[in-house]
Amino acid sequence: MNRRIILILSIWCFSVIAIAQTPRARQKPADKGVAIDPRAMAALSKMSDSLKTLKSFTINSEVSKDEIVDSNMKIQKSASNEIVVHLPDRLFAHIKSDEQDLQFIYDGDTLTLYDVAGKHYATAPAPPTVSRTLDAVQARYGIVFPMADFIQMSAQENFLQKITDAGYIGNSYIDGAECDHVAVRQPDVDWQVWIEKGPTPLPRKLVITTKTQPTQPQFIARIKWDTDPSIDSNLFTFTPPADAVRIKFNRLSK
């Protein structure tokens, strides 16, 4: 049963990396010989600096991703994520779709994964910070947490170092907010991010294309932020229901 939960979880937990296709009516980078457009890097740096100012915040996202079925046919699955972070050492997430209903709870000492529908849960000791915990669960269990890079950027991590190409596409609007549309290339993925203009330059939309698979599946997320939330501290404490069954995490084979 623990293997089932980990496999189901992997359907929706993705690190934050995405695509580089320029819409026909949008502005192209001025110099095709320049791999890194300074306008793109300026927008990304503003986003990174803004994320690093956050201490308590929530992320709500509607996401879709391609799954590969028989004969390399792609089908699209959808889900919603609710993530609550209180740095440096508290995190809660609720990941829900037609196929799953999962919760993560991290209290600074322990990480719990709870399968709400199946009423199974697994717990494990965790490092003392959110950022280190996200790294640890990926290394130990193969779990890549949704929006992990944005969360880790808020904890002073830098995921912009491995960029090989970056282009500034132009202005765009996401849910009524004016955004800088930036396309980025890294070794295994292309990605696009729409960064809100103004005093809170946070990512509002993300598209990821995985280049290591022939069909190049995509992950798409529309993101809403609350940077001054009212958070109930009990959210980070897991009390198993009386009928819940405890199981074990599966460690990755070395």
Secondary structure as UniProt FT lines:
FT   HELIX           2..12
FT   TURN            24..25
FT   TURN            32..33
FT   HELIX           38..51
FT   TURN            52..53
FT   STRAND          56..68
FT   HELIX           70..72
FT   STRAND          74..86
FT   TURN            87..89
FT   STRAND          90..97
FT   STRAND          101..106
FT   STRAND          110..115
FT   TURN            116..119
FT   STRAND          120..125
FT   HELIX           130..141
FT   TURN            146..147
FT   HELIX           148..154
FT   TURN            155..156
FT   TURN            161..162
FT   STRAND          165..174
FT   TURN            175..176
FT   STRAND          177..185
FT   STRAND          189..196
FT   STRAND          203..210
FT   TURN            211..212
FT   TURN            214..215
FT   STRAND          218..226
FT   HELIX           233..236
FT   TURN            242..243
FT   STRAND          245..247
//
